[in-house]
Amino acid sequence: MARRHRGVLLRVGEVRSSGLVVSYLIGSDDEPPTVVVHASCRADSGWAELTLPQAEQLVDQLRSLLTQATRPGEGEHG
């Protein structure tokens, strides 16, 4: 089963300053596509292959964090 990149490579951030996140689709003829997310910084790096429902969950979580960040005082702990 040959796996290959599908679509474009998307980047966010700068690897030398605060870190870099790269995401892209991979797929094969036998399986549904997955979203791959690589995150790296000066200390280390990691990656995950997410099913489409998991990628959707990540998007929802990030959207929620952005919403909290734009409301003063919301989401603060301590």
C-alpha positions as CSV (number, residue, x, y, z in Angstrom):
1,M,0.0,0.0,0.0
2,A,1.7,3.1,-1.2
3,R,1.1,6.3,0.8
4,R,1.5,9.7,-0.7
5,H,0.9,13.4,0.1
6,R,-2.4,14.7,-1.1
7,G,-2.7,18.5,-1.6
8,V,-0.5,21.3,-0.2
9,L,1.8,21.5,2.7
10,L,0.5,24.2,5.1
11,R,2.9,26.0,7.6
12,V,2.2,28.2,10.6
13,G,5.0,29.9,12.7
14,E,8.7,30.2,12.5
15,V,10.9,27.3,13.5
16,R,13.7,29.5,14.8
17,S,11.7,31.7,17.1
18,S,8.6,30.2,18.6
19,G,8.1,27.0,16.7
20,L,6.5,25.6,13.5
21,V,3.4,23.6,12.8
22,V,3.1,21.9,9.4
23,S,-0.1,20.1,8.3
24,Y,-0.9,18.1,5.2
25,L,-3.0,15.2,3.9
26,I,-1.7,11.7,3.2
27,G,-3.6,8.8,1.8
28,S,-3.5,5.6,0.0
29,D,-5.7,3.8,-2.4
30,D,-6.9,1.3,0.2
31,E,-7.6,3.7,3.2
32,P,-9.3,7.1,3.7
33,P,-7.0,10.1,3.9
34,T,-5.5,11.2,7.2
35,V,-4.4,14.7,8.4
36,V,-0.8,14.8,9.5
37,V,0.3,17.5,11.9
38,H,4.0,18.1,12.7
39,A,5.0,20.5,15.5
40,S,8.5,21.5,16.2
41,C,10.4,24.0,18.3
42,R,14.0,24.5,19.5
43,A,13.6,21.8,22.2
44,D,12.1,18.9,20.2
45,S,9.5,17.9,17.6
46,G,6.5,15.6,17.3
47,W,3.8,14.5,14.9
48,A,0.4,12.9,14.8
49,E,-1.7,11.3,12.1
50,L,-5.3,12.2,12.7
51,T,-8.4,10.7,11.2
52,L,-10.8,13.2,9.6
53,P,-13.1,13.2,12.8
54,Q,-10.0,13.7,15.0
55,A,-8.8,16.6,12.8
56,E,-12.3,18.1,13.1
57,Q,-12.1,17.8,16.9
58,L,-8.8,19.6,16.9
59,V,-10.2,22.4,14.7
60,D,-13.1,22.8,17.1
61,Q,-10.8,22.9,20.1
62,L,-8.6,25.6,18.5
63,R,-11.6,27.6,17.5
64,S,-12.9,27.4,21.2
65,L,-9.5,28.6,22.4
66,L,-9.5,31.5,20.0
67,T,-13.0,32.5,21.1
68,Q,-11.9,32.4,24.8
69,A,-8.8,34.5,24.0
70,T,-10.8,37.3,22.5
71,R,-13.0,37.6,25.6
72,P,-11.3,39.5,28.4
73,G,-11.1,37.4,31.6
74,E,-12.6,34.3,30.1
75,G,-10.6,31.1,30.4
76,E,-8.2,32.4,33.0
77,H,-7.3,30.2,35.9
78,G,-5.5,31.0,39.2
